[in-house]
Each structure stands twice: as structure tokens, then as C-alpha cells.
Amino acid sequence: MARSRKPLAEPAALEITRPRLPWWTLLPLWAKVILAPVALVWSAAWLMIRAARVAVRYPVAVVVGLLGWSGYVQLGPWWLLGISAVVVGGLGVWAWRDSSSFTRFCWCEIRTEWRRVVVYAWQWRTVMRLSDLTKSVRGAEFRPKLGRVRSDGWRDRVRVRMVKGQAPEQWELRASGLAHAFGASSCRVRVRKPGRLELDLVHRDPLVRPVGVPELPPVEATVDLKRLVIGVAETGRSLTLRLQGNHVLVVGSTGAGKGSVMWSLIWALAPAIKSGLVRLVGIDPKGGMELGQAPELFDRVVYSNGGEAVELLEQLAEQVKERAGKYRGWLRSWSPKSGDPFTLLVVDELADVIAYQSDKNLRERAARAVQTIASQGRAPGFAVLGLVQDPRKEVVSFRHLFGTKLALRLDEPAQVDMVLGEGVRQRGATAHEISENTPGVVWVKVDGRKEPVRARAFHVTDADLDRLVSYVTGREAVQAEVLDFPDRVRRIEGGAA
Ligand SMILES: Nc1ncnc2c1ncn2[C@@H]1O[C@H](COP(=O)(O)OP(=O)(O)OP(=O)(O)O)[C@@H](O)[C@H]1O
């Protein structure tokens, strides 16, 4: 039987892409000869730039490597070992005698270089691809460039050059994934300049420990009302608040530490309160649970949200107008030479006064007065410190009048947006994630500054408040006498207990 020679199936067309040769291979030989020296110089310059970049990014590794190599060549292995032991010993003594300067100038540098190589440079390409932050156009891949890395111990600051056409919002959406990929607990995205970002990859919270109040300054110390130190930022710098020409809104759930922000501010004002330069006026609708701890510091304090509180607010609103009239054509804004005291109005639960008051008339009068003080009081030397538990619309409708907003621990992400404004949470201000174990930790947003700041207010204890009262009044604080509970024997002897 004749066997058919026909194949079972037609072979498939060969489907391979034609190899793309570099453009210069297509040049004629004479052009290659002419261009060879130019290419050589260009390659040498490129190599030198790469080497310089490595030296800038890894100075410790490069210097140690070069010194080690030249020591080995010139002196031999035993000398090199001896010198290395002496250097390591010297560094150990430095770390032991002055750990802060050692950490700052030496350990930080070593850690930075190590983390750059091991964590970021090593995984960069994979993480960028898996996070969908690369772009492919006609077979060419465009990848964000890893820039300078700086490791501060508790966070790594990683600079990035974005791919053209990319937006910071794309990075903000992927922040959580990036944090997990690089083994961090959170990632914040900051825009440095067009096309350049800085990622804050946070590993641990530097604010877990409470921060005690600083020593009270001498009574003659001058107080800068534009820079009052009320705590410590996570970067280790002081957290300052501006009172002159400003109003401050503090929002936090119950037990979040609103009291510590308020008392830290009053602590910073102490010399000015003593000298009469600053006058405190307070409203505490919770019956004095907060301001009642140190009423001696206040010029006037009301412990309700009723008629008395509303009258006080209206008096202040009237004073704002009077002062504005007095300063007209004389002073542009309040200064100590006006002879008037700078007035700080502290309202412990602002919502109780302007929103939850059941009497509609009182509520509206209070809201009108607070609005007058907040909108017209900056220049004539009035500031409002409003503390709020519940950032609902009725309260936060006043938000735009407060130049500085502080969000302590909040219950939901939406509340963060209500307090700090849209987009601030995406930039990292996750006040709803503050732990219940760290009262006093706060996100601060100042109008006109894009980046929010995370910090912890000083922890002002009852003993500190007693010291503050003695400092301002010059009298010893009166301590309540704690009596022993009568024991059983005395009760029987004396009849009824
Ligand atoms: N900055 C701080 N550092 C350490 N502990 C703090 C700090 N602030 C407050 N605390 C502690 O947290 C607890 C609650 O603080 P605080 O009463 O100030 O909260 P609050 O927000 O005013 O609460 P509430 O709304 O119920 O009045 C207190 O036990 C206090 O000692």
C-alpha cells in the first residue's frame, strides 16, 4: 500500500519578533571609525558618573573598601586586622561615651547604606512592577527611579523620581502595598517638587513613650505667642503652635488627650499669664471637670453651657469690636505696646455650647458670638482654643475659622477628613489609627502648610498643674487632705460610722 506523503497538519507560521539591532550597527564602517573615539569618551564619562554616584550613595562602603584594599596591599593582612580591631574598638568607645553623636554621625550612615542595598535597591524593580508603578511603551519599560535613601532609625526616607505622566495620587493609592512590600508599618507620600516624591516608610512609633513637661521658665522670660512649644514631633523637634493671629481647634475621642494639649499650651504661656500679658477666659460645660483643675489660672471661667456662658461669649465679642475700633489707624494688629492683654478663650467642649444646647435662642447667640470672636478676633489679640469630641457638621462648619487643627485619636477615617480637610489623610495623617495606648498623640495641620505633622503633647499631671498654679499665683497650691477610712474598731466605739 502506498504511503501518503502529505503531512498531518500545515506547519504554523514562524511567530518570532525580528531582533532589533542597535541603530549604530547599521552605520557604514567609515562612520563607525569616525565615531569610535566619541563613543569611547562618552562611555568613559558614563562610567565615571556611575562611579561618582555609587561613591555619593555609599560613601562609608566606598571609603572603607578603598582603605581596606590599600591597607592590605601596602601593609599585609595582619596589620590590616590590627588596625581594623583598633578602629572598631574606637567606635565602640565613641558609642559608649556619646551614643547620640555616634548614632547621628556614624550609625545612621551605616544603617542608611545597608538598608538602601538590602531593602530598596535589591527589591525596587520587582516591587515597582508588582505595584503597577512601571509603564511599558513599545517594548521599553519605564520605571520610577530610586533616589536618595535616609534611614532615621524609626523611618526610612526614600526619594523617588516618578515616571513621566504619573501622579502622586497613584502612589498614595498604593502606599499600603508599598509599606508591606518593604516591611514597614506604614508609608506616607510627600511631594518634594514636580515629578519628585519622598516616601516615609515608618517602622516603629517614636512617640510611644509619654513626654513630660519641660521646666517652667523664669518669670521674666519672654513668651513668643507665635511659637509656643506644646510637645515633641516624631522627628524629635519641638511641636509649636501659633496663637497670635490664629485660632486652634482640637478634636479627639474621649480619653484621646485633649486636656494634655490644652494644659501644655497654658504651660507654655505661664510667664505671660503671670505678668498679665495674657488673659485666660474659660468655658467648661462639663461642670468644671477639666478647667476646674486650675481655676486660679483663669481671669474668668464658667462651668456651664447656659446663659452665663453665652453672656461671657457676647462680652468677648463686644470687646473684640471695641479693640478693633481702638486700634484703627494706630496698630495693624495686637502687640504688647497696646497695653491690652492678649486674650485666650478656652472652650472645653465647643459642641456643648454651639450645637447641643437645647435652648435654640441660647444656641444661636453662642454660635454668633463664637463666630464673631473667631472671624474678627485675630488682629485685636483674641484667640480661641476649641476642644471638641465629636467632629460633626454642626461643629465643623466653624472649621474654616481655625487656622490650626489638631486631630487626636478619632474613631473613623471620615472624621479625619472632617477635621483636617480633604486629602490630608491620604498624605498620611491617619488619626483614626492612633492607638488608645498613646493618648496625646496628635496630627497637626496648619493652614497654608501642605504636610501634616505627627507629634505628642506633653503629659501634664496633677502635680504639674499644682506647680503651674503656684508659679502663676505665687501661692502654694492647696492640696486636698485625704483622710483614712474609719476602721471597724473606731466605728464600733463611736457608734454610727
Ligand atoms: N500627652 C499625654 N501623654 C501621656 N498620657 C496622656 C497624655 N494626655 C493624656 N494622657 C492620659 O490619658 C488619659 C485621658 O486624658 P484626657 O482626660 O486629657 O483626655 P480627654 O481627651 O480630655 O478626655 P475627655 O474627652 O474624656 O475629657 C488620662 O489618664 C491622661 O493621664
The ligand as a Gaussian input file, in Angstrom:
#p B3LYP/6-31G(d) Opt

LIG

0 1
 N        0.178000      63.608000      76.332000
 C       -0.116000      62.583000      77.124000
 N        0.826000      61.667000      77.411000
 C        0.509000      60.606000      78.202000
 N       -0.704000      60.383000      78.734000
 C       -1.671000      61.271000      78.483000
 C       -1.429000      62.404000      77.670000
 N       -2.579000      63.095000      77.582000
 C       -3.480000      62.448000      78.315000
 N       -2.947000      61.344000      78.850000
 C       -3.653000      60.387000      79.718000
 O       -4.798000      59.924000      79.016000
 C       -5.946000      59.953000      79.807000
 C       -7.057000      60.796000      79.187000
 O       -6.592000      62.118000      79.018000
 P       -7.549000      63.380000      78.928000
 O       -8.506000      63.387000      80.069000
 O       -6.692000      64.568000      78.723000
 O       -8.356000      63.055000      77.618000
 P       -9.549000      63.887000      77.019000
 O       -9.473000      63.742000      75.556000
 O       -9.569000      65.260000      77.572000
 O      -10.785000      63.049000      77.556000
 P      -12.279000      63.546000      77.786000
 O      -12.842000      63.912000      76.469000
 O      -12.944000      62.341000      78.353000
 O      -12.188000      64.704000      78.736000
 C       -5.503000      60.456000      81.175000
 O       -5.314000      59.331000      82.007000
 C       -4.186000      61.119000      80.944000
 O       -3.305000      60.939000      82.035000

